[in-house]
Amino acid sequence: MAKEIAVQFRFFFELPDDKYPTLLLLEFQYDKEIDWYEVKVFRGEEVIAYLNGYANQGWAPQVNNLWVAEAFRRKGIASQMMTKVEEYFGQVPLPATPVADNEAARSFWDNYAAGRSTKGWKDQE
């Protein structure tokens, strides 16, 4: 009997907008064998955000890469991805790479660590 080595879940969430709401799909994947996770956010078929890192078997997971397309920044998408990783592993993931030379990343991490991240989204059932 083959053992299950991967976890995957998907769900939709909506970005609030004054005129038209935007429905996005978040996809989370975790490969237990290599202890690597990734999160992708799609608008239709286009990837508009990406997050990945080592889970460290659920103990102090790290974030290696975090990217959101410029048109979708400051809307809570990075916070949504981080929240799903945190909920799955039960630990707050922290950056594994320096962000001192990246103003957008530094601003995000400062706000996220202080609990001031944007939470303007809502899950769709």
C-alpha positions as a Markdown table, in Angstrom:
| # | Residue | x | y | z |
|---|---|---|---|---|
| 1 | Met | 0.0 | 0.0 | 0.0 |
| 2 | Ala | 1.5 | 3.4 | -1.0 |
| 3 | Lys | 1.7 | 5.9 | 1.7 |
| 4 | Glu | 0.4 | 9.4 | 1.2 |
| 5 | Ile | 3.2 | 11.9 | 1.1 |
| 6 | Ala | 1.5 | 15.0 | -0.2 |
| 7 | Val | -1.3 | 17.3 | 1.2 |
| 8 | Gln | -3.2 | 19.6 | -1.0 |
| 9 | Phe | -6.2 | 21.9 | -0.6 |
| 10 | Arg | -7.9 | 24.6 | -2.6 |
| 11 | Phe | -10.4 | 27.3 | -1.8 |
| 12 | Phe | -11.8 | 30.5 | -3.2 |
| 13 | Phe | -11.7 | 33.9 | -1.6 |
| 14 | Glu | -12.9 | 37.3 | -2.6 |
| 15 | Leu | -11.1 | 40.6 | -2.6 |
| 16 | Pro | -13.4 | 43.4 | -1.7 |
| 17 | Asp | -13.6 | 46.2 | -4.3 |
| 18 | Asp | -15.7 | 49.3 | -4.5 |
| 19 | Lys | -17.1 | 48.3 | -7.9 |
| 20 | Tyr | -16.5 | 44.7 | -8.7 |
| 21 | Pro | -15.4 | 41.9 | -6.4 |
| 22 | Thr | -12.5 | 39.7 | -7.5 |
| 23 | Leu | -12.7 | 36.0 | -6.9 |
| 24 | Leu | -9.4 | 34.3 | -6.4 |
| 25 | Leu | -8.3 | 30.6 | -6.0 |
| 26 | Leu | -5.7 | 29.7 | -3.4 |
| 27 | Glu | -3.9 | 26.3 | -3.7 |
| 28 | Phe | -1.8 | 24.9 | -0.9 |
| 29 | Gln | 0.5 | 21.9 | -1.4 |
| 30 | Tyr | 2.8 | 20.2 | 1.1 |
| 31 | Asp | 5.1 | 17.4 | 0.2 |
| 32 | Lys | 5.9 | 15.6 | 3.5 |
| 33 | Glu | 8.7 | 13.5 | 2.0 |
| 34 | Ile | 10.9 | 16.6 | 1.1 |
| 35 | Asp | 9.2 | 18.8 | 3.8 |
| 36 | Trp | 8.5 | 21.5 | 1.2 |
| 37 | Tyr | 5.3 | 23.6 | 0.9 |
| 38 | Glu | 4.0 | 26.0 | -1.7 |
| 39 | Val | 1.0 | 28.3 | -2.0 |
| 40 | Lys | -0.3 | 29.7 | -5.3 |
| 41 | Val | -3.1 | 32.2 | -5.8 |
| 42 | Phe | -4.8 | 32.3 | -9.2 |
| 43 | Arg | -7.0 | 34.8 | -10.9 |
| 44 | Gly | -8.5 | 32.6 | -13.6 |
| 45 | Glu | -5.5 | 30.7 | -14.9 |
| 46 | Glu | -3.0 | 33.4 | -14.1 |
| 47 | Val | -0.7 | 33.0 | -11.0 |
| 48 | Ile | -0.8 | 36.3 | -9.2 |
| 49 | Ala | 0.9 | 35.3 | -6.0 |
| 50 | Tyr | 3.3 | 32.6 | -4.8 |
| 51 | Leu | 4.8 | 31.5 | -1.5 |
| 52 | Asn | 7.1 | 28.6 | -0.7 |
| 53 | Gly | 9.4 | 27.3 | 2.0 |
| 54 | Tyr | 10.5 | 24.4 | 4.2 |
| 55 | Ala | 8.0 | 23.3 | 6.8 |
| 56 | Asn | 10.7 | 21.9 | 9.2 |
| 57 | Gln | 8.2 | 19.2 | 10.0 |
| 58 | Gly | 5.8 | 21.8 | 11.4 |
| 59 | Trp | 8.3 | 23.2 | 13.9 |
| 60 | Ala | 9.1 | 26.9 | 13.0 |
| 61 | Pro | 8.3 | 26.7 | 9.3 |
| 62 | Gln | 10.3 | 29.1 | 7.1 |
| 63 | Val | 9.3 | 31.2 | 4.1 |
| 64 | Asn | 11.9 | 31.1 | 1.3 |
| 65 | Asn | 9.9 | 33.1 | -1.4 |
| 66 | Leu | 6.9 | 35.4 | -1.2 |
| 67 | Trp | 5.7 | 37.2 | -4.3 |
| 68 | Val | 2.5 | 39.1 | -5.2 |
| 69 | Ala | 2.0 | 40.6 | -8.7 |
| 70 | Glu | 2.3 | 44.4 | -8.4 |
| 71 | Ala | -1.4 | 45.1 | -9.4 |
| 72 | Phe | -2.6 | 42.9 | -6.5 |
| 73 | Arg | -0.3 | 44.1 | -3.7 |
| 74 | Arg | -1.6 | 45.7 | -0.5 |
| 75 | Lys | -4.9 | 43.8 | -0.8 |
| 76 | Gly | -4.3 | 41.1 | 1.8 |
| 77 | Ile | -3.2 | 38.3 | -0.5 |
| 78 | Ala | 0.2 | 37.8 | 1.1 |
| 79 | Ser | -1.5 | 37.8 | 4.5 |
| 80 | Gln | -4.1 | 35.3 | 3.3 |
| 81 | Met | -1.3 | 32.9 | 2.1 |
| 82 | Met | 0.6 | 33.3 | 5.4 |
| 83 | Thr | -2.6 | 32.6 | 7.4 |
| 84 | Lys | -3.2 | 29.4 | 5.6 |
| 85 | Val | 0.4 | 28.2 | 6.2 |
| 86 | Glu | 0.1 | 29.2 | 9.8 |
| 87 | Glu | -3.2 | 27.4 | 10.2 |
| 88 | Tyr | -1.9 | 24.2 | 8.6 |
| 89 | Phe | 1.4 | 23.9 | 10.5 |
| 90 | Gly | 0.2 | 25.6 | 13.8 |
| 91 | Gln | 3.3 | 27.8 | 13.7 |
| 92 | Val | 3.9 | 31.3 | 12.4 |
| 93 | Pro | 6.2 | 31.0 | 9.4 |
| 94 | Leu | 9.2 | 33.3 | 9.3 |
| 95 | Pro | 11.4 | 34.6 | 6.4 |
| 96 | Ala | 14.5 | 32.5 | 5.7 |
| 97 | Thr | 16.1 | 35.1 | 3.5 |
| 98 | Pro | 17.1 | 38.7 | 4.3 |
| 99 | Val | 14.6 | 41.3 | 3.3 |
| 100 | Ala | 16.5 | 44.4 | 4.2 |
| 101 | Asp | 17.1 | 45.4 | 0.5 |
| 102 | Asn | 13.4 | 44.9 | -0.5 |
| 103 | Glu | 11.2 | 47.7 | 0.7 |
| 104 | Ala | 7.9 | 45.9 | -0.1 |
| 105 | Ala | 9.0 | 42.8 | 1.6 |
| 106 | Arg | 10.3 | 44.6 | 4.7 |
| 107 | Ser | 7.1 | 46.6 | 5.0 |
| 108 | Phe | 5.0 | 43.4 | 4.7 |
| 109 | Trp | 7.0 | 41.5 | 7.3 |
| 110 | Asp | 7.0 | 44.5 | 9.7 |
| 111 | Asn | 3.2 | 44.7 | 9.5 |
| 112 | Tyr | 2.7 | 40.9 | 9.6 |
| 113 | Ala | 4.9 | 40.5 | 12.7 |
| 114 | Ala | 3.1 | 43.3 | 14.4 |
| 115 | Gly | -0.4 | 41.9 | 13.6 |
| 116 | Arg | -1.2 | 44.8 | 11.3 |
| 117 | Ser | -1.6 | 42.8 | 8.1 |
| 118 | Thr | -4.4 | 43.5 | 5.7 |
| 119 | Lys | -7.4 | 41.2 | 6.3 |
| 120 | Gly | -9.8 | 42.5 | 3.7 |
| 121 | Trp | -10.7 | 39.1 | 2.2 |
| 122 | Lys | -13.5 | 36.6 | 2.8 |
| 123 | Asp | -13.6 | 32.9 | 2.2 |
| 124 | Gln | -16.2 | 31.5 | -0.3 |
| 125 | Glu | -18.1 | 28.4 | 0.5 |
